Structure formats: C-alpha cells, structure tokens
Amino acid sequence: MTKHYFLYITTNTHNTTLYTGVTGNLKKRIYEHKQKLVDGFTKRYNITKLVYFEIFDDPTNAIKREKQIKGGSRRKKIDLIENINPKWDDLYDNI
C-alpha cells in the first residue's frame, strides 16, 4: 500500500488568513485544526477550513511544493485555490 503525503491550504471562516502545511494524514490533521488541538498559528487565527490540497507519493516532493507555495505571493495562493475551489468551500467532508 502506497503512503501518501498532502500539501494543504486552510483558511478561516472569512477567508482572510491562509495557512499552508504538509501532512501524512490529511483527515486527521484537518480534524486537529478544526478541534483546535494544535497550539500555534492556526489555533490563534481560527484557521479551520480546508480549501486546497495536493497529493504526493514522496514526502520530499510535498515539502518542496509547500516551500514553493509559501514563497509565492498571496495572490498566487488565491489563484491556486480559486482554480479548483472557486467558492472556497470546505473540502474536509470530501476527503
């Protein structure tokens, strides 16, 4: 069975703050954000809505992609999200 790794972008209810991360278990990680089980940025800014993700077979590629996205502008992140999720729906229930 192939292990997958996920690059993801989450936001708050008003879509004003974006967070980009990498995980090996997307469902669990987003649940942790939603339940505010993880101290830090996402808890402080109420970032609980999954709006974008990509799947990788290799953690190195997922981390490279995370750095690429984090290094880009906010506009590039918004364009990335809106290309696959124009309404900024919470994708959590679909994973």
BAKOLKE-156289 format. One line per field, with one value per residue (C-alpha): z, y, x; residue in one letter; residue number from 1. Coordinates in steps of 0.05 Angstrom, whole numbers, m for minus. Each point is the difference from the previous one (the first is absolute). Example, Ala and Ser with C-alpha at 12.3 -4.5 7.8 and 13.67 -1.06 7.14 Angstrom:
REM BAKOLKE-156289
w <- 156, m13 $
v <- m90, 69 $
u <- 246, 27 $
residuo <- a, s $
num <- 1, 2 $
This chain:
REM BAKOLKE-156289
w <- 0, m21, 53, m21, 23, m6, m12, 25, 7, 55, 17, 50, m9, m35, m46, 24, 28, m36, 28, m41, 28, m14, 33, m9, 24, m27, 32, 69, m8, m21, 56, 48, m29, 5, 72, 17, 26, m27, 34, m45, m61, m23, 70, 12, m67, 0, m64, m7, m73, m51, m67, m41, 0, m44, 8, m4, 4, 26, 62, m31, m59, 47, 41, m62, m24, 69, m3, m71, 20, 64, m40, m48, 7, 32, m69, m26, 58, m13, m74, 17, 46, m47, m59, 35, 54, m25, 56, 54, 25, 59, m33, 66, m9, m70, 23 $
v <- 0, 67, 54, 69, 68, 63, 73, 39, 71, 19, 65, 32, 9, 68, m26, 55, m40, m57, m57, m49, m66, m72, m63, m75, m5, 56, m19, m5, 64, 42, m30, 23, 71, m1, m23, 49, m57, 32, 62, 54, 40, m40, m1, 74, 22, m51, m34, m60, m2, m45, 36, m34, m62, m40, m73, m26, m68, 29, 45, 37, 23, 21, 42, 31, 19, 29, 44, 22, 20, 34, 39, 25, 60, 0, 12, m64, m39, 29, m16, m72, m8, 33, m43, m63, 29, 66, 4, m15, m59, m40, m64, m38, m42, m21, m32 $
u <- 0, 28, 7, m25, 21, m42, 15, m60, m25, m49, m34, m48, m75, 9, 57, 46, 58, 34, 42, 40, 24, 21, m25, m1, m73, m43, m66, 33, 39, m60, m40, 54, m5, m76, 1, 57, 43, 63, 28, 28, m18, m62, m30, 14, m31, m58, 25, m45, m24, 35, m2, 55, 44, 47, 21, 71, 32, 65, 7, 59, m43, m56, 48, 31, m70, m16, 62, m17, m71, 23, 51, m52, m45, m69, m29, 32, m30, m69, 5, 21, m60, m50, 22, m26, m46, m30, m51, 52, m41, 26, 27, 7, m63, 24, 65 $
residuo <- m, t, k, h, y, f, l, y, i, t, t, n, t, h, n, t, t, l, y, t, g, v, t, g, n, l, k, k, r, i, y, e, h, k, q, k, l, v, d, g, f, t, k, r, y, n, i, t, k, l, v, y, f, e, i, f, d, d, p, t, n, a, i, k, r, e, k, q, i, k, g, g, s, r, r, k, k, i, d, l, i, e, n, i, n, p, k, w, d, d, l, y, d, n, i $
num <- 1, 2, 3, 4, 5, 6, 7, 8, 9, 10, 11, 12, 13, 14, 15, 16, 17, 18, 19, 20, 21, 22, 23, 24, 25, 26, 27, 28, 29, 30, 31, 32, 33, 34, 35, 36, 37, 38, 39, 40, 41, 42, 43, 44, 45, 46, 47, 48, 49, 50, 51, 52, 53, 54, 55, 56, 57, 58, 59, 60, 61, 62, 63, 64, 65, 66, 67, 68, 69, 70, 71, 72, 73, 74, 75, 76, 77, 78, 79, 80, 81, 82, 83, 84, 85, 86, 87, 88, 89, 90, 91, 92, 93, 94, 95 $
